[in-house]
């Protein structure tokens, strides 16, 4: 038995020494190794990819690097469950390329499962190192409380993500309203209400029935679908979901207890009582809303306005022709006190994605394998695929006005095995890669829709990520945040629909007392500590 153990240990040592004998190229020089090497990578499998093992991008990158990847491929629907199982199993891959919360990064770095990447980035990377030097905001955001980086990242520079709570209005209805009344598109809350009333009382879709129009309808099940946040911003700066704002000193306040917030609820309740907001808004899911908005025949469109971070959450090119032309983004409304704003974190989308684990024998090789995807060439390969196969140059100006532009030759929404597209690995997506395309798909509408809001940004004041090494405090924070947000949403709906009388001072005081009894003061204290230290 002892001889067997000695042989096993000797074999393991020889394997490690063999791996250590590999010659690794300088940063940004390929191939990475001078003889074949293998990495095990745990990754989410996008629904459009047949198999990462046989994918053409996988083959291309293996030839480029000299590294074969043994993929652990997990469908998106199973990602969260299987990630937790993998992390608790003790059997780790060399690299996880999926996304993590700060809680997970803190937990697994403290347990020694996720390796610190600082020295690896400094010594072996080229592109990651340059990105972090150019973007100190990203470096600060992904750095844990102990001063180390344990996870790489994925970015999206799309400005349309800065404001989630936009409002989209039926283009034909808006145009008809302006023509029939001689008025401009609404700017103030009163002008907006006047338009909704006109829509309610007239045959806007031209089907001969002046009673089937629904001026405004939404859903709580999609990002930005709760348009009440858009409306409340005319009275009180109101974030999308957390109901808290922070000032420059990191002091945290609850927005849903102010007189201004109450005035906003009173107005929205008035709109509801006037039949300008559909009851279904607060109970239906997005598919039910889509069943009313996804109509090719204009006479069948009965919804005048809906919320969303972009119109594509509610309209679908698979169901509608020229669907993105049907609804226009409406700029923020000016409230009774002259307030006109759109709340935003001010941060473009950034996600913690990609970690090297303690199971990896050669972290230097792993970081170099990941490094390419932070170059412009790597991002173009992920975003577009191969030149001449998936895209070609076009003399038409791109979405951002540059020429030439990249024109897609193949669809991005069908099952294929050529490209990875976005989502497989961490990467640095640039504006050039996102907006350097020929304006033929939905992205131009995203790009132009964002411009409507960019003059009205009001910062919520919070950092990109909440880092906290105190796990007990994090648990308390997450539990309290869930409880508070659930109650605040429920109370808001009750006030708007009249289930609770927003005009009744006693009812309002009961609401405030309930928040205090739930621990509002402690919640604000914990929120401040978790986010600002």
N, C-alpha and C positions, 0 to 999 in steps of 0.2 A: 504493500500500500504506500509506504514511504517513497519507494522508488517511483511509483506512478506520480505522486505529488511533486517530487523533484523534477521529473520529466515535464510535467505540466507547467511548473514555474519557469523552468528553463526555456520552454517553448514560448511562453508569454513574454519573457525578457528578450528573447531573440526577435520576436515580432515587433516589440516596442523599439528595440535598437535598430531593427531594419527600417521601421518607419522614420526613426530619427535620422537615419543616414540619407534620407532623401535630400536632394538639393532643391531649395525653393528659390524661385526667381526674385528679382528686385521688385519693388512696388510698381504696379501698372505695366509689368512685362509678362508676356505669355509665351509658351505655356507656364503654368504655375510651378509644376514639378517636372523633374527630368525622367521620371519613370511613373508608370500608372499608379494611381492612388484612389482610394474609395472613401466617400463620406456617406453617412446615413442622414437624410434630411426628412423631417416631419413637416408636411405642408398641407394646406387646404387645397382641395381639387375643385377648380372652378367648373361650373356646369357646362361651359362651352368646350372643355378640354377632354379628349378621349382618355389619354393615358400619359402621365408625365414621363414614364419610363421610355416610351417610344416616340415622344414628341420631337418634332424637327428642331425646335429651339434647344431641347435637352441634348440632342446629338451634336448640334453645332457647338454648344458651349463645352461639351466633353472634349471634342477635338481641339477646341481653342485652349483649354486649360490642362488637359491631361488627367482630369479627375472624373471618375465615374460616380454617379450618385445612385445610391439605393434609396428610393423614395418610399416614405410611408405616406400614402395618399388618403386624405380624409375628406369626404364630401362635406360641403358647407353646412348642411342640415345637422350633421353629427359632430361638428368641430368642437363646440364648447364641452360637450359630454366626454368625448374621447380625449380632449386635451387634459382635462382634469384626471381622467384615468391614467393617462400616460405619465403625468407629473407625479402622481402618487404611487406609481408602480415601482420606482427605483430603477427601471430599465429605460434609459434615456437615449435619444439619437444624438448625433454630433451637433446638429443644429435644429432648432425650431424656427420655422419662417412664418408662423402665424402671429396674430396680434395678442397683446397682453394688456391687462390693466396695471396701474401702478401698484395696486395691492399685490397682484401676482408677482410682479418683478421684485418687490420688496421681500415677499415671503420666500421666494426661491433663490434669491441672491443671498439672503441671510442664512439659508440652509446650505449654501455652497453648491447649489445645482446650476445656477447661472453664473458664468464666469465674468469678472470685470473685463471690460473691453478697452479701457483707456490706453494701456501700453500697447496692446495689439494694434489699435488704430494708429497710434503714433509711429510704430515701427514698421508695420507691414502693409498698411493701406495707403492708397494714393487719393482716390476719389472721395472716400468718406472723410478723410482728414481735410481735404480742401473744402468740402461742403460745410463742415463744422467751423472752419476758419472764416468762411464767407457768411455763415449764418449763426452767429453766436446765440441768437434767440432759440434756435433749435437745440444747440448744445446745452443751453441752460435748461430748456424744457425737459430733456431726456436724462438729465443728471439726477441721480437719487440723492437722498438727504446725506448720505455718507461721502458725497463728492465723487462717486464713481458712476460710470455708464455701464449698464448691464444689458440693455436692449438697444438694437438699432431702430430704425424708424421707416415710415412710409409717409409721403407727403402728397398733398393735392393743392396746387396753387390757384384753384378755381375760386374767383371772387364771389361767385354766386352762392358759395357756402357760408359766407360771412353773415348773411341774414337768412335765418330759417323761416321766419314768419312773414312771408310775402302774401299779397292778395292778388289773385288773377280774376280779371273780368272779361265777360264775353265781348269780343271785339265788335261784333255787329250790333249788339245791344247798346254798347257805349256810343258807337257812332250814330245810331238812330236816335238815341236820347239827345245828343248834342244837336243834331239836325232839327229834330222836332221842337226843341225848347229854345234853341239859339244860345244855349249855355256851353261853357267849356267843360272839360273833364273835371270832376270834383276835386277840390283841394282841401276844404274844411270838412269837419264831421257833419255839419248841417247840410252842406252841398251833397255830401255822400248819401245822407239820409234821403234827401230830396230825390236823388237818382233812384234809390231803391224803391221809393214809393211809386215813382213813375213806372218802373219795371213791373211792380206788382199790379198796377191798374191798367196796363196796356198790353196789347197783343204783340209782345216783342219778337216772338219767333214766327209770326205771320201765319199761324196755322188756323186762324179763325176763332180761336178760343182765348179770350182775355183773362181767363181764370187759372190757367195751368202754369203760369210763370212762378218760379221760386227765386226771389231776389238773391238770397245768399244761403249757401249750404256748405257744410264741412264734415270733418271726421276727426276723431281723436286718435286714430290708429296709424297716422303717417306723419312724418316730420313736417311741421308747419301747418298741418291740416286743421289745427285748432286756431281759426282766424281771430278768435277773441283776443289773443295776444297782440295781433296787428292793431286791433281797434283800441285796446287799452293803452298802447304806446302814445296815443294822442292825449292821454291824461296823466300817465305815470310811466316812467321807464319800467318795462316789464319784460324780463328775460323769458326764453321759450318755455322752461319747465321748472326751474328751481326757485323762482320768486325771491331771489336774493341778489343784492348788488354790493359792490365793494368800492370804497373810495381809494385815493392814491396812497393812503397810509395803511390800507388793508383792513379798515374797519368795515364790518359787514352789517347790512341792514335788510329788514324784511319789507318788500314793497307792497305786500298784500294786506297791510294794516293801515294804510294812509287814507286820509280824506280824499285825495286825488284818485286813488284806486277805487274807492267806493263810488265816486262820481262817474268813473268810467263804467262800472258795473250797472249803475242806474241807467245810463244811456243805452247800454247793450240790452238791458232788460226791456227798455222802452221799444227798441227795435224788434225784440222778440214778441212783445205784446201786440205790435202793429202788424205782425205776420210777415216781417221782412227777413227773419231767420227761421229756417226750417227746424222743426223739433228733432228730425232724424239726425241732425248734426251731432248730437251728444250720445247717440246709441248705435250708429251704423259704422261699418268698417269701410275701408277704402274701396273694396270691390263693389259695394252697394252704391257708393258715390259715382264710381266709374260707369256703372250701368246707366246713369242718367246723363253723364257728360260726354261719353264716347259715342257720339252720334254723327254719322256722315251727313244726314239730312238736317239742315238748319232748323226746319220746322219741328224737329223732334227734340231740339235742345231746350230744356226748360230751366236750367240753372244759370243765373246771371253772374255770380261771383263765388269763388271758393279759395281756401287757403292752401299753401304748400310752399316748400322751399324752392320749387320750380314747377312749372305746369305739367311736366312729365309724370309727376306722381299721380295725377288724376286723369290725364289723357294719354292715349297709347297709339303709336303709329301702326300697330298691328290691327287696330280696330277703326282708326280714322284716317282719312286722307288729309294731308297738310294739317295735322292735328295741332302743331305748335303755332300755327297762324290764327287759331280760333280764339285763344285767350291771351290777353295782354296783362303784364304786371302793372299794378297801380301803385304810384308812389305813396309813401306814408302820408297819413292825413294830419291836418293841422287841427289841434284841439281848441276848446273854448278859450284857453289862456295863451294861445299862440304857439304851443308846444308842437313840434313836428320832428319825429325821430324814429329810428329803427335800432333796437338794441342788438348788439353784437359782442362777441368775446374779443373781436379784433384779431383773432388768430385764424390763419388759414389752416385747413385740416391737417393734423399731424397725428400719427398713430404709433404706438410702441409696437414694433414688429421685428422679430428676429432675435434669437439668443443662442449663444454657444454654451454647451453644457459641460459639466465636469466629466462626462463620458468621452469627450473629444480628446484623442491623443495628440493631435496636431492643431491647436487653435490658430497657429500662424497660417496654416493652409486654409482653414475654415474662413478666417477673416478675409483672406485674399480672394477666395471663391465668391464671397458676398460683395466684395468691393466694386466689381465691374458694374453692378446694377445701380450704382450711384453716379455713373458717368452718363453723359448725354447719349452716347452710342448705345449703352445698355438700356437706357430708358426708352429710346426710340424702338429698339428691338422688342421690348415688352409692350409698348403702347401701340405699335403699328405692325410689327412683324418684319418680314424680309422684303427689301426693295426689289421690285420686279415681280414679286409673287403676291404680296399682300397690299403693297402700295407703290405708287410712282410719283415723280415730281410733276407738278402742274403749274402753268403760268398764271392761273387765277390767284388773286390775292387771298391769303389765309384769313382766318377769323380775326386775327390780331393785326391784319393789314400788311403783313410781310409777304414778299414774293421771292421765289416760288413757294408753293404750298404742297403738302403731301396729300395725295388723293387715294382713298381706299379702293382697292381692286376687289377685295373680298369682304363679305359680311362679318361683323364682329359678334353677331348674335346667333350663330349657328354652331352646332357641334363640329369641331375640327381638331386636328392634331398637328398643326404647324407652329402656332405661337402659344406663349403662356398668357399674354395679355396681363393686365394689372391684377394683383392679388396673390400671386404665387410666392413672391419673395419681397423682402424690404427693398425700397428704392427711393430715389430722389427725383420726383416728377417736377419738371420745370414748366414755366409758362410757354416756352418755345415748343416743347413736346406736346403740350395739351392744346394750345391755340394755334399751332403752326400747320393746321390741317385745312384742306379745302372746305369751305362752308356748305356742306351738303347734308349734314345730319343734325342732331338735336343740340350740339354744343354751341352753335351760334346763338340760339335762343337763350341758353344759359348765360353766355357772355354778355349779350345785350341786356338781358333782364336784370343783371347785377348792377348795371349803370344807373338804373332808375332809383336805386337805394343808396348809392355811394355818397351822396351829399348829406345824408341824414344819420350817419352812424353815431350811436351813443354806446360807449364801452361799458360792459358789465363789471369790469375791473378785476376779473379773476385770472390767475395764471393758466397756462395751457393745461398743465397736469397738477393734480394734488398729490404731493409726495409726503408721506408721513411714516416714520419708522415705528411708531407706537401702534401696534396691531390692535390693541384693545380700543384705542381711541378711534381707529379706522372702522372697526365693527360698530361702535356706537354711532359714529357719523353716518355710516351707510344706512343703519336702521332708522335713525331719526330723520334722515333726508327722505327716505321712502315713506315713512309715516306722515311727515309734514306735507310732502307733495301730493300724496293721495288725498289727504283731508282738504288741502287748498283747492285741488281740482274739483272735488265733490262739492265743496261749499260754493265755488264759483258757478258751477252748473245750477245749483239750487237757487242762487240769487238771480241768475240770468233768466231761468225759466219760471221764476215766481214761486217755486216750491217754498222758498224762504223769502220774506218780504224785505228787499233791500232798502226800502224807505223807512222801515221800522227801526228806530234807534235801539230798542231793546233787543231785537234780533241781531243787529250788528254788534252790540255789546256782548251777546252770548257767543258770537263767533270769535271775537277777540279774546274772551275769557277762555274759550276752549283751546285756542292756540297757546295761551299762557299756561293752562293746565297741562298741555302736552309737553311743555318744557321749551318754549320759544327762546327764552333767554339763554338756556344751556345750548340749544341748537345753534344759535348765532355764535356763541363762544367756541363751540367745537368746530364749526365751519371756518371760523377765522384761524384757529390753531392748525387745522389740517391743511388749509390752503396757503397760509402765510407764515406758519411756524410760531 
